[in-house]
Amino acid sequence: MSRRDQRQERQRRRRRNTLAAAAAVVVLVAVGAAALALGTGHQSVASAKSDGSSSSTAPTSSTTTTAPSTPTTRGMTDGLSASDCPLTGLPAPGGKVPARPALAVKIDNYPAARPQASLDHADLVFEEPVEGGITRFIGVYQCTEAPFIEPIRSARLIDPLILDQFGHILFGFAGGIGYVRNLISHDPHITDIDYFRDYSAYLRDPNRVPPYNLYSSTATLWSLDARDHTPPAPLFSYADAVPAGAPATLIHVPFSSYSDVWWHYVPSTHTYDRYNGNVLAADQAGRPITTTNVVVEEIDSYTTPYVENSEGATDIGLDLVGSGPLLVFRDGVVVSGHWARSAAGAPTRLFDAKGHQIPLARGRTWIELVPLHSAVFAHDTPTYAG
């Protein structure tokens, strides 16, 4: 297929995705209205709390939807036992996976928002490009807990597609443009914990300036929907043996000058330290932000019509269903291949050049969602100064 044909196919796919998303909202609204008429509609966060499962007093919501829970499934090749955390592969606290769904929280990464709190507590972290050359994070918690997550910011268009991989999931965020909030509130997989409705679940840090001072905790957010006791299925596979790959101790993910991401491998801990440019990224306690795995997915991107800031910058869309180039970093090596995702509700799989799934090391994983042709590179020299 020629490059012109490829561009035309991508444009057709984007139009189909946009129309499908709009149609899904219409269908979900219609289904919700019919269910309410029959008295069997999804419970909102506020109505779920009315059964005494939480002492929180968040304002009543009429839009949040929650998908029925389904049993956790273990793949034959995920490399995990029933007592391993599904999103890290590490042994569960006390030998038992917590009986709760995954919780996602939207965290800012604008320079003024740094340092963040509790990124080092997340099982998984997604980094996504948004408007104006900046990035934002989605921290996903399940086995881990965090008493203080800051700063929590607004949602973006691609967030539901990221979160639908986890089955039922709770999502804490601080508003967004109307179209995005509508998508989230009508997504049957997401329990919607929006600050602009469930504001009692959030507090303002007096030591920071708004909007970079909104915070909450995993305990507070989980308490807002205590009905679901089903952990998510594993997203990735895990193995202790290091897969064959090229040496790579330095990773550069150049989102922009605002988000110039570097990862430096630390052999003594088998982890990677994050840098913003040449500055070590640390949390509010001064601890370096680290991860065990770095997964870089290159994804076809496009500019959406949705204006996200006062300068008129528009949101970035990513084609998260399909496939694209992939780099997986663990234990100081890089394995190249491709990522693949068959549908919006399906997980993203990581394949090497031979079509075999790439196992991760047990521990935290950062997933870098980068636009295609972003000049991501890996280097095997720690002192490389390029």
DRENPA-788273 format. One record per residue (C-alpha): residue number from 1; x, y, z; residue in one letter. Coordinates in pm, whole numbers, m for minus. Each point is the difference from the previous one (the first is absolute). Example, Ala and Ser with C-alpha at 12.3 -4.5 7.8 and 13.67 -1.06 7.14 Angstrom:
BEGIN
{1 {1230 m450 780} 'A'} {2 {137 344 m66} 'S'} 
This chain:
BEGIN
{1 {0 0 0} 'M'} {2 {142 341 m97} 'S'} {3 {46 279 257} 'R'} {4 {m286 189 m164} 'R'} {5 {m226 m304 35} 'D'} {6 {111 m42 362} 'Q'} {7 {m86 365 77} 'R'} {8 {m340 m38 m163} 'Q'} {9 {m66 m319 197} 'E'} {10 {94 174 327} 'R'} {11 {m233 288 m84} 'Q'} {12 {m285 m243 m72} 'R'} {13 {70 m182 328} 'R'} {14 {m8 324 197} 'R'} {15 {m331 98 m155} 'R'} {16 {m139 m344 88} 'R'} {17 {131 27 356} 'N'} {18 {m149 347 47} 'T'} {19 {m337 m110 m137} 'L'} {20 {10 m315 211} 'A'} {21 {72 196 315} 'A'} {22 {m282 241 m67} 'A'} {23 {m236 m288 m78} 'A'} {24 {105 m177 319} 'A'} {25 {m90 303 208} 'V'} {26 {m343 20 m167} 'V'} {27 {m61 m372 56} 'V'} {28 {116 10 361} 'L'} {29 {m217 301 77} 'V'} {30 {m299 m175 m156} 'A'} {31 {70 m323 188} 'V'} {32 {43 191 325} 'G'} {33 {m328 181 m50} 'A'} {34 {m182 m325 m71} 'A'} {35 {157 m167 303} 'A'} {36 {m101 286 225} 'L'} {37 {m354 m22 m134} 'A'} {38 {m3 m366 103} 'L'} {39 {158 75 336} 'G'} {40 {313 m205 m78} 'T'} {41 {253 264 m103} 'G'} {42 {366 4 108} 'H'} {43 {66 143 345} 'Q'} {44 {183 328 31} 'S'} {45 {284 49 246} 'V'} {46 {m232 188 232} 'A'} {47 {m279 m260 m13} 'S'} {48 {253 m279 64} 'A'} {49 {106 176 318} 'K'} {50 {m355 19 128} 'S'} {51 {21 m365 109} 'D'} {52 {239 94 279} 'G'} {53 {312 m134 m172} 'S'} {54 {174 337 37} 'S'} {55 {m13 282 249} 'S'} {56 {89 256 m265} 'S'} {57 {m269 253 m90} 'T'} {58 {76 89 m360} 'A'} {59 {m281 183 m186} 'P'} {60 {m257 m205 m186} 'T'} {61 {83 m101 m357} 'S'} {62 {m237 m117 m268} 'S'} {63 {247 m78 m278} 'T'} {64 {258 m248 129} 'T'} {65 {m24 m351 m140} 'T'} {66 {157 m321 121} 'T'} {67 {38 m319 m202} 'A'} {68 {m107 m325 160} 'P'} {69 {297 m177 157} 'S'} {70 {144 m303 m176} 'T'} {71 {229 m261 154} 'P'} {72 {372 63 m28} 'T'} {73 {157 m219 m267} 'T'} {74 {361 m113 m11} 'R'} {75 {160 m63 m335} 'G'} {76 {193 m322 m45} 'M'} {77 {315 194 m84} 'T'} {78 {m9 298 238} 'D'} {79 {251 m167 235} 'G'} {80 {m199 89 315} 'L'} {81 {m148 m196 287} 'S'} {82 {m325 83 179} 'A'} {83 {201 171 276} 'S'} {84 {190 233 m237} 'D'} {85 {m113 356 m61} 'C'} {86 {m167 6 m344} 'P'} {87 {152 333 m111} 'L'} {88 {358 m47 125} 'T'} {89 {62 m374 34} 'G'} {90 {135 59 352} 'L'} {91 {m118 m208 297} 'P'} {92 {m320 152 139} 'A'} {93 {9 166 343} 'P'} {94 {m62 m272 259} 'G'} {95 {m11 m261 m274} 'G'} {96 {m346 102 m124} 'K'} {97 {m98 233 m284} 'V'} {98 {m222 280 137} 'P'} {99 {m367 m56 m80} 'A'} {100 {m55 322 m196} 'R'} {101 {11 128 m358} 'P'} {102 {274 213 m148} 'A'} {103 {m6 373 78} 'L'} {104 {131 253 m253} 'A'} {105 {87 360 88} 'V'} {106 {85 279 m247} 'K'} {107 {320 178 108} 'I'} {108 {152 315 m148} 'D'} {109 {352 23 m145} 'N'} {110 {22 368 m94} 'Y'} {111 {332 136 137} 'P'} {112 {m189 207 259} 'A'} {113 {m173 m320 118} 'A'} {114 {326 m167 99} 'R'} {115 {88 m163 234} 'P'} {116 {m297 m235 5} 'Q'} {117 {m102 m224 288} 'A'} {118 {m54 m379 m9} 'S'} {119 {106 m84 m354} 'L'} {120 {237 m241 173} 'D'} {121 {m300 m175 160} 'H'} {122 {m175 m82 m329} 'A'} {123 {2 m351 m145} 'D'} {124 {m3 144 m353} 'L'} {125 {48 351 m139} 'V'} {126 {m112 110 m347} 'F'} {127 {156 315 m145} 'E'} {128 {m201 160 m278} 'E'} {129 {58 310 m217} 'P'} {130 {m259 273 38} 'V'} {131 {m30 354 m133} 'E'} {132 {285 249 m24} 'G'} {133 {285 m252 11} 'G'} {134 {m66 m112 358} 'I'} {135 {m77 m346 134} 'T'} {136 {m223 m133 274} 'R'} {137 {6 m322 199} 'F'} {138 {m260 m260 89} 'I'} {139 {114 m177 315} 'G'} {140 {m170 m339 43} 'V'} {141 {m20 m146 351} 'Y'} {142 {m121 m345 108} 'Q'} {143 {236 m190 229} 'C'} {144 {155 327 113} 'T'} {145 {m151 284 203} 'E'} {146 {86 368 8} 'A'} {147 {m98 235 284} 'P'} {148 {69 315 m202} 'F'} {149 {m27 36 m381} 'I'} {150 {76 346 m143} 'E'} {151 {m63 193 m222} 'P'} {152 {m318 m148 m146} 'I'} {153 {m111 161 m326} 'R'} {154 {m253 m29 m282} 'S'} {155 {m72 m290 m234} 'A'} {156 {71 m21 m372} 'R'} {157 {m159 m163 m305} 'L'} {158 {214 m316 m5} 'I'} {159 {m41 m81 371} 'D'} {160 {m305 m230 m36} 'P'} {161 {183 m208 m264} 'L'} {162 {297 m37 235} 'I'} {163 {m220 m99 294} 'L'} {164 {m232 m241 m180} 'D'} {165 {284 m257 2} 'Q'} {166 {m57 m64 372} 'F'} {167 {m363 m110 m1} 'G'} {168 {m178 195 274} 'H'} {169 {223 281 129} 'I'} {170 {m43 308 221} 'L'} {171 {126 329 m144} 'F'} {172 {88 307 208} 'G'} {173 {48 325 m194} 'F'} {174 {m87 370 9} 'A'} {175 {m246 75 m278} 'G'} {176 {70 46 m368} 'G'} {177 {m172 138 m306} 'I'} {178 {m365 m98 m34} 'G'} {179 {46 m256 m275} 'Y'} {180 {269 m188 196} 'V'} {181 {m196 4 327} 'R'} {182 {m301 m136 m189} 'N'} {183 {204 m287 m145} 'L'} {184 {134 m92 343} 'I'} {185 {m329 29 186} 'S'} {186 {m175 m230 m250} 'H'} {187 {281 m256 m28} 'D'} {188 {m136 m323 155} 'P'} {189 {349 m105 115} 'H'} {190 {78 315 200} 'I'} {191 {m119 116 341} 'T'} {192 {27 374 m52} 'D'} {193 {140 191 302} 'I'} {194 {12 354 m138} 'D'} {195 {111 276 240} 'Y'} {196 {m262 235 m141} 'F'} {197 {m273 m230 126} 'R'} {198 {157 m215 274} 'D'} {199 {190 295 143} 'Y'} {200 {4 m126 361} 'S'} {201 {241 m275 m113} 'A'} {202 {267 261 m70} 'Y'} {203 {188 267 196} 'L'} {204 {221 298 m82} 'R'} {205 {362 8 117} 'D'} {206 {61 339 167} 'P'} {207 {371 m26 m76} 'N'} {208 {m51 9 m378} 'R'} {209 {m178 233 m238} 'V'} {210 {m306 m105 m202} 'P'} {211 {m57 m178 m229} 'P'} {212 {305 m204 106} 'Y'} {213 {m120 m71 354} 'N'} {214 {m296 m238 m27} 'L'} {215 {56 m332 177} 'Y'} {216 {m171 m312 129} 'S'} {217 {89 m351 118} 'S'} {218 {m62 m350 m126} 'T'} {219 {m199 m86 316} 'A'} {220 {m237 293 m56} 'T'} {221 {m52 m72 m369} 'L'} {222 {m48 m375 45} 'W'} {223 {m256 66 275} 'S'} {224 {m227 178 m246} 'L'} {225 {m88 m328 m171} 'D'} {226 {54 m287 241} 'A'} {227 {m233 m245 m176} 'R'} {228 {254 m155 m237} 'D'} {229 {245 m248 157} 'H'} {230 {145 m134 m326} 'T'} {231 {369 67 m82} 'P'} {232 {86 69 m364} 'P'} {233 {143 m266 m228} 'A'} {234 {374 37 m72} 'P'} {235 {79 243 m278} 'L'} {236 {346 m142 m77} 'F'} {237 {194 m324 40} 'S'} {238 {297 m36 235} 'Y'} {239 {313 m216 21} 'A'} {240 {312 10 213} 'D'} {241 {223 m103 m291} 'A'} {242 {120 297 m202} 'V'} {243 {m105 m27 m366} 'P'} {244 {260 32 m273} 'A'} {245 {59 363 m87} 'G'} {246 {260 265 m70} 'A'} {247 {175 180 290} 'P'} {248 {m177 328 80} 'A'} {249 {80 201 310} 'T'} {250 {m128 337 m120} 'L'} {251 {m342 76 m152} 'I'} {252 {m113 328 m155} 'H'} {253 {m369 70 m59} 'V'} {254 {m17 353 m146} 'P'} {255 {m364 100 41} 'F'} {256 {97 370 m3} 'S'} {257 {222 256 175} 'S'} {258 {m257 1 284} 'Y'} {259 {9 m379 24} 'S'} {260 {348 m109 m104} 'D'} {261 {3 m342 160} 'V'} {262 {313 m203 74} 'W'} {263 {26 m330 183} 'W'} {264 {337 m109 146} 'H'} {265 {52 m365 90} 'Y'} {266 {134 m75 351} 'V'} {267 {161 m348 m6} 'P'} {268 {14 m37 380} 'S'} {269 {m380 20 31} 'T'} {270 {m103 m122 m349} 'H'} {271 {m213 314 m31} 'T'} {272 {m5 318 m208} 'Y'} {273 {21 355 140} 'D'} {274 {m207 264 m176} 'R'} {275 {150 333 m107} 'Y'} {276 {m168 313 m136} 'N'} {277 {271 107 m239} 'G'} {278 {317 m23 212} 'N'} {279 {m185 46 332} 'V'} {280 {m76 m307 212} 'L'} {281 {m377 m28 43} 'A'} {282 {m94 m36 366} 'A'} {283 {m322 m9 199} 'D'} {284 {m102 245 270} 'Q'} {285 {197 m197 258} 'A'} {286 {315 31 m211} 'G'} {287 {3 m365 m107} 'R'} {288 {101 m70 m362} 'P'} {289 {m285 m110 m227} 'I'} {290 {89 m351 m111} 'T'} {291 {m146 m292 m190} 'T'} {292 {88 m361 m72} 'T'} {293 {m126 m5 m360} 'N'} {294 {m35 269 m267} 'V'} {295 {m239 m82 m285} 'V'} {296 {12 241 m294} 'V'} {297 {m293 m30 m240} 'E'} {298 {20 209 m317} 'E'} {299 {m351 93 m105} 'I'} {300 {m152 180 m295} 'D'} {301 {m109 343 129} 'S'} {302 {m221 279 m128} 'Y'} {303 {m123 342 104} 'T'} {304 {m354 7 132} 'T'} {305 {m239 297 m25} 'P'} {306 {m29 20 381} 'Y'} {307 {154 318 145} 'V'} {308 {159 m67 339} 'E'} {309 {161 327 115} 'N'} {310 {m34 377 m19} 'S'} {311 {260 22 m277} 'E'} {312 {m220 m207 m230} 'G'} {313 {215 m316 5} 'A'} {314 {m195 m311 m97} 'T'} {315 {13 m347 148} 'D'} {316 {208 m281 m153} 'I'} {317 {m175 m317 m116} 'G'} {318 {168 m341 m13} 'L'} {319 {m111 m308 m195} 'D'} {320 {19 m238 296} 'L'} {321 {m172 m286 m182} 'V'} {322 {211 m167 m267} 'G'} {323 {377 m52 12} 'S'} {324 {326 187 m18} 'G'} {325 {373 m6 80} 'P'} {326 {104 m99 351} 'L'} {327 {305 15 226} 'L'} {328 {2 m186 333} 'V'} {329 {275 78 252} 'F'} {330 {81 m218 300} 'R'} {331 {318 m109 180} 'D'} {332 {216 227 m214} 'G'} {333 {m104 m147 m336} 'V'} {334 {m245 105 m268} 'V'} {335 {m227 m233 m197} 'V'} {336 {m156 143 m315} 'S'} {337 {m321 m117 m161} 'G'} {338 {m356 122 m31} 'H'} {339 {m299 66 222} 'W'} {340 {m344 m123 m105} 'A'} {341 {m352 64 126} 'R'} {342 {m300 m158 m167} 'S'} {343 {m282 211 148} 'A'} {344 {m70 279 248} 'A'} {345 {m83 m241 283} 'G'} {346 {293 m232 m72} 'A'} {347 {344 24 164} 'P'} {348 {307 122 m186} 'T'} {349 {241 m287 m68} 'R'} {350 {377 31 m42} 'L'} {351 {165 m216 m268} 'F'} {352 {360 m45 m106} 'D'} {353 {120 m28 m360} 'A'} {354 {m92 m371 m6} 'K'} {355 {m354 59 124} 'G'} {356 {59 m125 355} 'H'} {357 {m131 196 297} 'Q'} {358 {273 199 176} 'I'} {359 {2 m74 375} 'P'} {360 {65 286 241} 'L'} {361 {201 m11 320} 'A'} {362 {m205 m4 319} 'R'} {363 {m51 354 122} 'G'} {364 {m135 340 m103} 'R'} {365 {m43 75 m371} 'T'} {366 {m11 337 m174} 'W'} {367 {m178 m1 m336} 'I'} {368 {114 285 m225} 'E'} {369 {m267 71 m264} 'L'} {370 {197 194 m260} 'V'} {371 {m104 130 m342} 'P'} {372 {135 m199 m292} 'L'} {373 {345 105 m127} 'H'} {374 {92 170 330} 'S'} {375 {372 m83 m31} 'A'} {376 {3 m212 315} 'V'} {377 {338 m162 46} 'F'} {378 {188 m231 235} 'A'} {379 {374 21 66} 'H'} {380 {229 m246 174} 'D'} {381 {242 260 139} 'T'} {382 {m99 153 337} 'P'} {383 {214 311 m63} 'T'} {384 {m158 77 m337} 'Y'} {385 {m55 379 m15} 'A'} {386 {m197 36 m323} 'G'} 
